[in-house]
Amino acid sequence: MGIRSLPSLVLLGMGLSLLGPTAAEAGLEDLFRKGTGTDKTKTTDGDAEMDLPEYHGIKHAVGVVDFNNDSGWRGEASLGQNLSIMLESGLMDTGRFVLVERDKLGYVLDEQDLAASGRAAKAKDVAQTGKLRPAKYIATGTVVEVDNNESGLDTGVRIKGFKIGGGKTDAKLTIIAKIIETSTGEIVAKKRIEGEAGRAKVRVGYYEGGIGGDIGAFAKTPLGEAAQDCINQAAEYFGTQFEEIPADGSVVLVKDGRVIINRGAQYNFREGTILELREEGEDLIDPDTGEVLEKAEGKTIGKIRITKVSDKVSYCEVLEGETNPKRGTDVLVLSYP
């Protein structure tokens, strides 16, 4: 094959290699960042591409854990971890969630034998009354199919584990994304999603929730583009679904006649918000399997109103009913100013 038939990108790489490995790597990475004129997506910062209206309502606390990979596909990238990092960023972009870092999920993952693990949640594993959960919901999912077919002559240049130029790659990814209620293992939102390379722009920055991972390199591959397309759809779906779920929290402390709850400005709680006090409902346990089917609605014991808001907590006056609710008593938003 004549040298004229080689792709221009490979010739550029050959030329740069004469200058030494550092210059070659830097030059090609700079070219990748700027684009070759044929990119399907732009490598620029920005929110995930979602068709969601601007949101000013109350946010929900959610933690994200790695996806299971049941597709049979194995590669250099940790697909389950990378998808979870992308989902954390996608959920933040919706403006409807507060992300709980993984190292704070602790006992939620240990004591809640979640449905996501494929095992029934036993009554003895449910969180103890009065113990505040860092996140009521866990977002995760399963990779069910990976189509990462490459065609054409493999003349691309590989830098730091990902390839630039060369043969064509048509990547598709199918996932099942879901959000689980941590106290019962109940799935409150679930959707099968298909993603394709080229349909979503590539992000530069990702929220990594206190964990490491070479997400940047993966995100720039065709499979990473397909993953981002899946995650954009999942985040938009979850954001829409959670607009219909009542916002809640828990009592932290009662001091000087004021009820302090574990929701503040971080969650968009405001002065004047009225909340209902509820005793923790009883777990409805399947007598055959020991699985927690759901939690019965607790008894309403009072009503409170927010009078002062800080970043992480709110101070409330009692409007009616119980004046000294126990730590861990549920609070449910009734009206929002």
One Martini backbone bead per residue (centre of mass of N, CA, C, O) as a GRO file, in nm:
protein
  337
    1MET     BB    1   0.095   0.036   0.024
    2GLY     BB    2   0.081   0.358  -0.016
    3ILE     BB    3   0.142   0.651   0.151
    4ARG     BB    4  -0.112   0.811   0.037
    5SER     BB    5  -0.331   0.605   0.186
    6LEU     BB    6  -0.278   0.718   0.442
    7PRO     BB    7  -0.381   0.859   0.704
    8SER     BB    8  -0.322   1.173   0.820
    9LEU     BB    9  -0.306   1.103   1.123
   10VAL     BB   10  -0.069   0.900   1.100
   11LEU     BB   11   0.137   1.092   0.973
   12LEU     BB   12   0.141   1.281   1.212
   13GLY     BB   13   0.240   1.072   1.417
   14MET     BB   14   0.509   1.007   1.271
   15GLY     BB   15   0.623   1.294   1.286
   16LEU     BB   16   0.610   1.329   1.598
   17SER     BB   17   0.792   1.083   1.675
   18LEU     BB   18   1.065   1.228   1.592
   19LEU     BB   19   1.044   1.425   1.855
   20GLY     BB   20   0.922   1.229   2.047
   21PRO     BB   21   0.698   1.101   2.276
   22THR     BB   22   0.600   1.364   2.409
   23ALA     BB   23   0.523   1.525   2.156
   24ALA     BB   24   0.335   1.319   2.027
   25GLU     BB   25   0.129   1.296   2.256
   26ALA     BB   26   0.060   1.596   2.281
   27GLY     BB   27  -0.029   1.647   1.986
   28LEU     BB   28  -0.262   1.433   1.970
   29GLU     BB   29  -0.425   1.528   2.214
   30ASP     BB   30  -0.477   1.812   2.102
   31LEU     BB   31  -0.626   1.718   1.849
   32PHE     BB   32  -0.854   1.570   1.994
   33ARG     BB   33  -0.967   1.813   2.150
   34LYS     BB   34  -1.022   1.994   1.883
   35GLY     BB   35  -1.042   1.826   1.637
   36THR     BB   36  -1.087   1.708   1.280
   37GLY     BB   37  -1.393   1.772   1.154
   38THR     BB   38  -1.538   1.461   1.225
   39ASP     BB   39  -1.682   1.485   1.470
   40LYS     BB   40  -1.969   1.393   1.662
   41THR     BB   41  -1.836   1.536   1.910
   42LYS     BB   42  -1.783   1.759   2.176
   43THR     BB   43  -1.505   1.856   2.391
   44THR     BB   44  -1.704   1.995   2.627
   45ASP     BB   45  -1.831   2.162   2.856
   46GLY     BB   46  -2.134   2.060   3.034
   47ASP     BB   47  -2.435   1.971   3.031
   48ALA     BB   48  -2.641   1.748   2.996
   49GLU     BB   49  -2.850   1.624   2.742
   50MET     BB   50  -3.159   1.765   2.843
   51ASP     BB   51  -3.527   1.777   2.858
   52LEU     BB   52  -3.534   2.011   3.103
   53PRO     BB   53  -3.657   2.212   3.314
   54GLU     BB   54  -3.630   2.444   3.522
   55TYR     BB   55  -3.528   2.414   3.875
   56HIS     BB   56  -3.672   2.502   4.227
   57GLY     BB   57  -3.699   2.265   4.395
   58ILE     BB   58  -3.677   1.996   4.578
   59LYS     BB   59  -3.434   1.776   4.685
   60HIS     BB   60  -3.275   1.460   4.654
   61ALA     BB   61  -3.123   1.195   4.808
   62VAL     BB   62  -2.836   1.033   4.643
   63GLY     BB   63  -2.684   0.733   4.556
   64VAL     BB   64  -2.400   0.578   4.385
   65VAL     BB   65  -2.343   0.271   4.215
   66ASP     BB   66  -2.224   0.026   4.058
   67PHE     BB   67  -2.258  -0.147   3.787
   68ASN     BB   68  -2.363  -0.420   3.639
   69ASN     BB   69  -2.207  -0.686   3.429
   70ASP     BB   70  -2.411  -0.892   3.194
   71SER     BB   71  -2.278  -0.896   2.886
   72GLY     BB   72  -1.963  -1.024   2.865
   73TRP     BB   73  -1.800  -0.774   2.857
   74ARG     BB   74  -1.441  -0.709   2.818
   75GLY     BB   75  -1.211  -0.454   2.929
   76GLU     BB   76  -1.012  -0.201   3.029
   77ALA     BB   77  -1.262  -0.088   3.126
   78SER     BB   78  -1.478   0.006   3.392
   79LEU     BB   79  -1.797   0.005   3.323
   80GLY     BB   80  -1.954   0.025   3.594
   81GLN     BB   81  -1.796   0.268   3.711
   82ASN     BB   82  -1.825   0.472   3.476
   83LEU     BB   83  -2.134   0.487   3.481
   84SER     BB   84  -2.159   0.596   3.772
   85ILE     BB   85  -2.006   0.860   3.725
   86MET     BB   86  -2.194   0.965   3.505
   87LEU     BB   87  -2.452   0.962   3.681
   88GLU     BB   88  -2.370   1.164   3.890
   89SER     BB   89  -2.346   1.399   3.691
   90GLY     BB   90  -2.632   1.380   3.569
   91LEU     BB   91  -2.792   1.431   3.832
   92MET     BB   92  -2.672   1.708   3.890
   93ASP     BB   93  -2.770   1.845   3.619
   94THR     BB   94  -3.082   1.847   3.693
   95GLY     BB   95  -3.126   1.986   3.993
   96ARG     BB   96  -3.274   1.727   4.181
   97PHE     BB   97  -2.999   1.649   4.337
   98VAL     BB   98  -2.815   1.498   4.608
   99LEU     BB   99  -2.496   1.384   4.650
  100VAL     BB  100  -2.372   1.092   4.796
  101GLU     BB  101  -2.102   0.979   4.912
  102ARG     BB  102  -1.975   0.663   4.930
  103ASP     BB  103  -1.840   0.681   5.223
  104LYS     BB  104  -2.153   0.751   5.338
  105LEU     BB  105  -2.319   0.478   5.285
  106GLY     BB  106  -2.233   0.232   5.433
  107TYR     BB  107  -2.491   0.097   5.604
  108VAL     BB  108  -2.682   0.097   5.367
  109LEU     BB  109  -2.518  -0.136   5.222
  110ASP     BB  110  -2.485  -0.335   5.465
  111GLU     BB  111  -2.794  -0.346   5.592
  112GLN     BB  112  -2.903  -0.333   5.304
  113ASP     BB  113  -3.044  -0.595   5.122
  114LEU     BB  114  -3.053  -0.531   4.824
  115ALA     BB  115  -3.209  -0.590   4.527
  116ALA     BB  116  -2.949  -0.535   4.352
  117SER     BB  117  -2.807  -0.811   4.466
  118GLY     BB  118  -3.042  -1.050   4.453
  119ARG     BB  119  -3.154  -1.014   4.744
  120ALA     BB  120  -3.334  -1.035   5.012
  121ALA     BB  121  -3.476  -0.834   5.250
  122LYS     BB  122  -3.420  -0.844   5.579
  123ALA     BB  123  -3.542  -0.741   5.871
  124LYS     BB  124  -3.260  -0.732   6.031
  125ASP     BB  125  -3.134  -0.524   5.796
  126VAL     BB  126  -3.285  -0.294   5.882
  127ALA     BB  127  -3.288   0.004   5.983
  128GLN     BB  128  -3.276   0.166   6.264
  129THR     BB  129  -3.439   0.338   6.475
  130GLY     BB  130  -3.290   0.668   6.462
  131LYS     BB  131  -3.121   0.611   6.205
  132LEU     BB  132  -2.970   0.802   5.981
  133ARG     BB  133  -2.989   0.846   5.647
  134PRO     BB  134  -2.791   0.958   5.388
  135ALA     BB  135  -2.982   0.782   5.183
  136LYS     BB  136  -3.285   0.685   5.038
  137TYR     BB  137  -3.129   0.656   4.759
  138ILE     BB  138  -3.032   0.427   4.490
  139ALA     BB  139  -2.823   0.439   4.207
  140THR     BB  140  -2.833   0.210   3.924
  141GLY     BB  141  -2.734  -0.096   3.735
  142THR     BB  142  -2.736  -0.273   3.407
  143VAL     BB  143  -2.548  -0.446   3.179
  144VAL     BB  144  -2.679  -0.622   2.882
  145GLU     BB  145  -2.532  -0.468   2.624
  146VAL     BB  146  -2.253  -0.495   2.381
  147ASP     BB  147  -2.155  -0.289   2.088
  148ASN     BB  148  -1.799  -0.293   1.964
  149ASN     BB  149  -1.758  -0.258   1.652
  150GLU     BB  150  -1.492  -0.306   1.421
  151SER     BB  151  -1.392  -0.142   1.112
  152GLY     BB  152  -1.136  -0.179   0.921
  153LEU     BB  153  -0.837  -0.044   0.926
  154ASP     BB  154  -0.583  -0.056   1.182
  155THR     BB  155  -0.451   0.290   1.184
  156GLY     BB  156  -0.445   0.382   1.457
  157VAL     BB  157  -0.383   0.572   1.752
  158ARG     BB  158  -0.258   0.497   2.078
  159ILE     BB  159  -0.365   0.669   2.385
  160LYS     BB  160  -0.402   0.582   2.694
  161GLY     BB  161  -0.611   0.336   2.579
  162PHE     BB  162  -0.693   0.513   2.324
  163LYS     BB  163  -0.830   0.565   1.998
  164ILE     BB  164  -0.711   0.738   1.700
  165GLY     BB  165  -0.855   0.662   1.444
  166GLY     BB  166  -0.911   0.465   1.178
  167GLY     BB  167  -1.127   0.253   1.230
  168LYS     BB  168  -1.454   0.186   1.258
  169THR     BB  169  -1.690   0.263   1.530
  170ASP     BB  170  -1.991   0.094   1.648
  171ALA     BB  171  -2.152   0.194   1.936
  172LYS     BB  172  -2.346   0.001   2.174
  173LEU     BB  173  -2.585   0.037   2.457
  174THR     BB  174  -2.737  -0.161   2.723
  175ILE     BB  175  -2.955  -0.064   2.991
  176ILE     BB  176  -3.053  -0.084   3.343
  177ALA     BB  177  -3.211   0.164   3.519
  178LYS     BB  178  -3.211   0.245   3.882
  179ILE     BB  179  -3.410   0.307   4.183
  180ILE     BB  180  -3.361   0.263   4.538
  181GLU     BB  181  -3.505   0.192   4.835
  182THR     BB  182  -3.323   0.143   5.125
  183SER     BB  183  -3.532   0.018   5.345
  184THR     BB  184  -3.659  -0.214   5.116
  185GLY     BB  185  -3.562  -0.241   4.798
  186GLU     BB  186  -3.737  -0.072   4.631
  187ILE     BB  187  -3.836  -0.001   4.307
  188VAL     BB  188  -3.908   0.336   4.183
  189ALA     BB  189  -3.712   0.321   3.920
  190LYS     BB  190  -3.729   0.199   3.568
  191LYS     BB  191  -3.503   0.149   3.272
  192ARG     BB  192  -3.463   0.082   2.939
  193ILE     BB  193  -3.151   0.154   2.759
  194GLU     BB  194  -3.029   0.305   2.453
  195GLY     BB  195  -2.700   0.358   2.315
  196GLU     BB  196  -2.503   0.589   2.105
  197ALA     BB  197  -2.270   0.692   1.915
  198GLY     BB  198  -2.297   1.053   1.862
  199ARG     BB  199  -2.554   1.161   2.058
  200ALA     BB  200  -2.334   1.270   2.266
  201LYS     BB  201  -2.158   1.473   2.439
  202VAL     BB  202  -1.847   1.528   2.562
  203ARG     BB  203  -1.705   1.532   2.858
  204VAL     BB  204  -1.465   1.654   3.095
  205GLY     BB  205  -1.619   1.668   3.364
  206TYR     BB  206  -1.638   1.472   3.676
  207TYR     BB  207  -1.813   1.328   3.920
  208GLU     BB  208  -1.639   1.100   4.168
  209GLY     BB  209  -1.720   1.053   4.476
  210GLY     BB  210  -1.413   0.974   4.588
  211ILE     BB  211  -1.314   0.832   4.325
  212GLY     BB  212  -1.150   0.664   4.094
  213GLY     BB  213  -1.065   0.703   3.742
  214ASP     BB  214  -1.045   0.678   3.374
  215ILE     BB  215  -1.293   0.853   3.243
  216GLY     BB  216  -1.181   1.035   3.017
  217ALA     BB  217  -1.087   0.818   2.816
  218PHE     BB  218  -1.354   0.662   2.792
  219ALA     BB  219  -1.543   0.903   2.697
  220LYS     BB  220  -1.382   0.922   2.402
  221THR     BB  221  -1.507   0.678   2.320
  222PRO     BB  222  -1.756   0.516   2.163
  223LEU     BB  223  -1.853   0.372   2.421
  224GLY     BB  224  -1.862   0.632   2.591
  225GLU     BB  225  -2.078   0.771   2.419
  226ALA     BB  226  -2.297   0.558   2.465
  227ALA     BB  227  -2.299   0.590   2.771
  228GLN     BB  228  -2.381   0.892   2.776
  229ASP     BB  229  -2.651   0.850   2.638
  230CYS     BB  230  -2.773   0.673   2.857
  231ILE     BB  231  -2.735   0.870   3.098
  232ASN     BB  232  -2.903   1.104   2.995
  233GLN     BB  233  -3.167   0.941   2.992
  234ALA     BB  234  -3.167   0.856   3.289
  235ALA     BB  235  -3.159   1.137   3.423
  236GLU     BB  236  -3.417   1.244   3.294
  237TYR     BB  237  -3.605   1.028   3.405
  238PHE     BB  238  -3.549   1.068   3.708
  239GLY     BB  239  -3.618   1.369   3.721
  240THR     BB  240  -3.916   1.330   3.642
  241GLN     BB  241  -4.007   1.119   3.857
  242PHE     BB  242  -3.918   1.301   4.120
  243GLU     BB  243  -4.142   1.521   4.095
  244GLU     BB  244  -4.364   1.303   4.227
  245ILE     BB  245  -4.189   1.289   4.487
  246PRO     BB  246  -4.192   1.340   4.802
  247ALA     BB  247  -4.041   1.531   5.023
  248ASP     BB  248  -3.788   1.453   5.276
  249GLY     BB  249  -3.702   1.361   5.626
  250SER     BB  250  -3.540   1.427   5.951
  251VAL     BB  251  -3.501   1.420   6.281
  252VAL     BB  252  -3.237   1.533   6.492
  253LEU     BB  253  -3.356   1.771   6.692
  254VAL     BB  254  -3.456   1.910   7.013
  255LYS     BB  255  -3.433   2.275   7.072
  256ASP     BB  256  -3.579   2.523   7.228
  257GLY     BB  257  -3.858   2.431   7.073
  258ARG     BB  258  -3.698   2.320   6.823
  259VAL     BB  259  -3.700   2.164   6.509
  260ILE     BB  260  -3.447   1.962   6.369
  261ILE     BB  261  -3.350   1.910   6.032
  262ASN     BB  262  -3.187   1.725   5.747
  263ARG     BB  263  -3.271   2.006   5.588
  264GLY     BB  264  -3.165   2.253   5.347
  265ALA     BB  265  -3.034   2.454   5.109
  266GLN     BB  266  -2.912   2.212   4.956
  267TYR     BB  267  -3.239   2.122   4.909
  268ASN     BB  268  -3.425   2.387   4.886
  269PHE     BB  269  -3.502   2.480   5.151
  270ARG     BB  270  -3.750   2.695   5.315
  271GLU     BB  271  -3.897   2.941   5.443
  272GLY     BB  272  -4.235   2.822   5.519
  273THR     BB  273  -4.219   2.536   5.523
  274ILE     BB  274  -4.442   2.260   5.542
  275LEU     BB  275  -4.457   1.986   5.779
  276GLU     BB  276  -4.485   1.646   5.850
  277LEU     BB  277  -4.525   1.434   6.123
  278ARG     BB  278  -4.386   1.095   6.138
  279GLU     BB  279  -4.398   0.793   6.208
  280GLU     BB  280  -4.253   0.510   6.170
  281GLY     BB  281  -4.318   0.267   5.971
  282GLU     BB  282  -4.409  -0.046   5.916
  283ASP     BB  283  -4.289  -0.339   5.820
  284LEU     BB  284  -4.365  -0.540   5.537
  285ILE     BB  285  -4.342  -0.890   5.581
  286ASP     BB  286  -4.265  -1.173   5.436
  287PRO     BB  287  -4.329  -1.489   5.573
  288ASP     BB  288  -4.161  -1.663   5.359
  289THR     BB  289  -3.886  -1.467   5.295
  290GLY     BB  290  -3.837  -1.179   5.463
  291GLU     BB  291  -3.928  -0.961   5.287
  292VAL     BB  292  -3.948  -0.626   5.222
  293LEU     BB  293  -4.214  -0.486   5.067
  294GLU     BB  294  -4.288  -0.241   5.266
  295LYS     BB  295  -4.387   0.070   5.407
  296ALA     BB  296  -4.586   0.178   5.626
  297GLU     BB  297  -4.772   0.430   5.713
  298GLY     BB  298  -4.736   0.659   5.937
  299LYS     BB  299  -4.821   0.840   6.199
  300THR     BB  300  -4.962   1.139   6.254
  301ILE     BB  301  -4.817   1.397   6.499
  302GLY     BB  302  -4.768   1.666   6.313
  303LYS     BB  303  -4.667   2.022   6.268
  304ILE     BB  304  -4.431   2.217   6.070
  305ARG     BB  305  -4.212   2.521   6.044
  306ILE     BB  306  -3.990   2.701   5.873
  307THR     BB  307  -3.757   2.966   6.011
  308LYS     BB  308  -3.466   2.832   5.946
  309VAL     BB  309  -3.173   2.829   5.721
  310SER     BB  310  -2.924   2.616   5.636
  311ASP     BB  311  -2.738   2.415   5.456
  312LYS     BB  312  -2.820   2.122   5.628
  313VAL     BB  313  -3.042   2.272   5.804
  314SER     BB  314  -3.358   2.308   5.988
  315TYR     BB  315  -3.574   2.533   6.161
  316CYS     BB  316  -3.864   2.461   6.371
  317GLU     BB  317  -4.199   2.508   6.426
  318VAL     BB  318  -4.474   2.427   6.610
  319LEU     BB  319  -4.816   2.395   6.516
  320GLU     BB  320  -4.881   2.081   6.582
  321GLY     BB  321  -4.865   1.859   6.827
  322GLU     BB  322  -4.573   1.736   6.859
  323THR     BB  323  -4.294   1.880   7.056
  324ASN     BB  324  -4.104   1.589   7.093
  325PRO     BB  325  -3.962   1.444   6.866
  326LYS     BB  326  -3.791   1.193   6.758
  327ARG     BB  327  -3.526   1.072   6.646
  328GLY     BB  328  -3.614   0.999   6.303
  329THR     BB  329  -3.849   1.141   6.236
  330ASP     BB  330  -4.059   1.196   5.996
  331VAL     BB  331  -4.062   1.424   5.711
  332LEU     BB  332  -4.322   1.600   5.515
  333VAL     BB  333  -4.403   1.779   5.251
  334LEU     BB  334  -4.684   2.004   5.204
  335SER     BB  335  -4.551   2.302   5.165
  336TYR     BB  336  -4.421   2.548   4.917
  337PRO     BB  337  -4.307   2.882   4.867
   0.00000   0.00000   0.00000
